[in-house]
Amino acid sequence: MIQELGQEIIVLRREKKVSQQVLADAIGVSRATINALENGRSHDVGIRKVMKILDFFNCELCIKPRTRFPTFEELRDGQ
């Protein structure tokens, strides 16, 4: 799930032609935090930071049911 969120943030950022540094400065986090989130390496990013990013892009977080159960491999690999 964190990987999917990171990929969506990349898409939003590129559509708006915003660099990681500009986004980081605008919401008050480090560029390394943005980079880690976009690359699925930041499993401890807080919801407040995610909400700041989404607010920056005028987006919202939605919850929906999963369409399928994860496979054993996905669970094992933490996906």
N, C-alpha and C positions, 0 to 999 in steps of 0.2 A: 504494500500500500504506500509506503514512504517513497518507493521508487516511482510509482505512478504520479504522486503529488509532485515530486521533483521534475518529472518530465513535463507536466502541465505548466509548472512555473517557467521552465525554459521556453516553452511555446509562447506563453504570455509575454515574457520579457523580450523575446525576439520579434514578436509582432509589433510591440511598441518601440522597438529599437532602443532598449534600455540596457546598459551594461550591468554586470553584477555589482560593480563599485557604485554606480549611481543608485541602484536599488538599495544596496546596503546603507549608503549614506542617508537616503531618504527615510528609511525606517529605523535607523539607529542600531544596526548590527554590523558585524564584520563581513567583509567580502568572503572570507573563508567559510563563514556560516552559510551564506547563500550558495557557495560552490558545493559544500558538503551536502546540503539539502537537495540541490539539483542532481547530484550524483548518487543519491541514495545512501550516503555514508553517515548521515546525521540522524540516528535513531532516537536521540534525546532532545530534539528540537521541541520547544514548547508550543502549545496551541496559540499563545499570544503572538509569538513571532510569525506563525503561519497566518494568523488573522491580519497582522500588519501587512504582510506581503499581499494577501488577497485584497485588502482595502486599497492598497496602492494601485492595484489594477482594476479596482471597482468590480471585484468578483466576490462570490460568497461560497462558503463550504456547504455542501449538501450531503446528506446521508441517504443511502439507498441499500436495499437488500442485495446480498451477493447473488450472482446468477448461478454459481456453482461452488462446490466445496473444493478447497485446495487439495492438490495431490500430496502424497507422502513426501515426494522430492521437494515440492515447494515448501512444505512445512519444515523439512529438514534444513533447507537452505535459507530459511527465514524470509521467504518471499510472500 
